[in-house]
C-alpha cells in the first residue's frame, strides 16, 4: 500500500461527512493500527492531520498511511461498531477495548426466581439478558442503582448463604 502524504490525508479527511461513524487507521502494510469513533467524522479525523499532538498520538499518526471510514446512523451505533472492530482487529494503538475491560454491559439475570442486575465486562450465553455496551462504568452503575430503587428490584452484590445462623452473643 502506498503511503499518502500528510497533505493528502488532510485533504481526504476534509471531504468526510459531518456524520457519526467509525474511522480505521491503516499503516503502510494495510494493517489496522487504530480504530476510533466520532460524532462528526470530518471534525475528528481532520484533527489527526493538523496541529500538535501528545507523543503517543503523534507516534500513531506518523504511521498512518491511509484510513477508511464507516458512516452509521447514531453515536451509539458507532460505539458498538468501534467496540466490535477493536476486538476483531486488536489494533496496536487501541488500549481501552483490547482486553475486554472497555465498555460495560448491564446483565439482567432472569434465570433466578428474583432477577438481579449487575455490571459485566462481556456478554455470555448463560440465559441472562444483556444491554449495552455503555460509555462509562460509574455512570452505568449509577443507572442500575436508580432503576433498582425505582422498580424495587435487586442489584447483584455478594452472595449470602440461605441457612446462615445469627452469630452468638456473649
N, C-alpha and C positions, 0 to 999 in steps of 0.2 A: 504494500500500500504506500502510495506516495504521500509524504507528509505535507500538509497545507502550511503555507507561510502564515505568520500571525495576522497579517492584514487580510488574508483570505478567510481565516477562521472568523475574524471580526465581521467581515462582510457577510459571510454565511449566517452568522448569529443575528445580524441586523435584519435579515429577511424572515426571521421566525415570527410566528403569530404571538399576540398578547393573550394566549390561552393557556390553561393548565396542561401540564404534561410531565413527561419524564425525559431526561437527556442522558445520553450514553456516550461517554468519552472513550475514544479508541487511541491506542498507540500506533507506532509505525508498522507493527505486525498485524494490525487489525484486532488485537486483543482488547477486551473491555478492561479499562483501568479505573473508571469511576462511573457511578450511576447516581443521579440526583433527581429531585422533583422540583417543580416550580408552579407558582400561581400564574405567572406570566413568563412563558419560555423565553421570549425575546429579552426581557429585562434580566433574568437570571443568567442565561448563557452568555450574553454580551459582557456581563460583569467579570467573567473569567479572562476576557481578552482585552481589558483596559485597566489602567491603574496598577497600584502596588498591592501585593498580597502578603499574607503571613507566609513564612518559609515553607510550611508543608503544602499549602495551596499552590505556591509558586512552583514547587517541585513537580506537582501533579500537572499543572498547566504546561510546563516545559516539555512534558512527554506526550501531550495531546497532538495527534497527527490529524484527527478528524473527529466528528461527532455526529450522532443521529438523534432524532427526537421522536417521541410518540405522543401525539396530542390526545387528550382524554376529555371527558365531559365535566369532571369536577376535581377539586383538590383531594377529596377523599379517594377517588379512583386513582389519582396519581400516587398517593401514599401506598395504597395496596399494590399497585404495579411496581413501584420502586422496591418495596419490600420483597416481592416475588423475584424480581430480576437480580437483586443483590444476592439472594440466597442461591439462585441458579448459577450466576457467573462468578461470585466471590471476587469482586474487583480488588486490586491491590490497595487502592486508596480509600475504600469504604471500610470503616471500622465498626460503626454502630450496629449494623444488622448482620454482619458476617457470622457471628457466633450465637445467633438466636437470642440475644439479650437485648434486642431492639425494642420494637413497639409491642406493648402488651395486648393481650386478648382478655375479654371477660368470659369466664366459664360459668355456665349455669348447669349444675349437676341435677338433672331431672330423674336420675336413676334411684335417688333416695326418697323415702317417704316424705321428708321435708326438704325440698330443693334448696340448694345453697349457691351463693355467688362466690367466685374467687377470681383473683388476678393471676394469669399464667403467661409464660413466655411463648408457648406454641400450642397449636391445636393437636388433639389426639383423637383417634377413633375409639372412644370409650362410652358412647351413648349420651354424653353431655352435649349441650348446645353452646356454641362459641360465637362471640360477637367481636368484631374488630378486624384489623388491628387499630388501636387508638394511639394518639400522639404522645402522651406522657404518662408515666406510671403514677405519679402523685395525684394528678387531676383525675385519672381513671379510677383510682382507689376512692377518691372523694365522691365521684359519681355513684360508684357501687354503694358506698355508705349511705348516701342520700336516698337512693332507690330503696334500699333495705329498710330505712327508717320510715319512709312514706308508705311502703307496701307491706310493712310488718313481716318481712322475710328475713332469713338469716344469711349472714356472711360467713363463709367457711373460715374458721380460725383453728385453734388447737383442738385435737380430738380428746374427748373425755370418756372414761370408762363408765358404762351404764350402771354397773353394780358396785361402784366405789363406796366405801363406808366413810362416814364422817370421822374425822380424827378424834381420838380420845382426849378428853380434857383432864388435866391434873388437878 
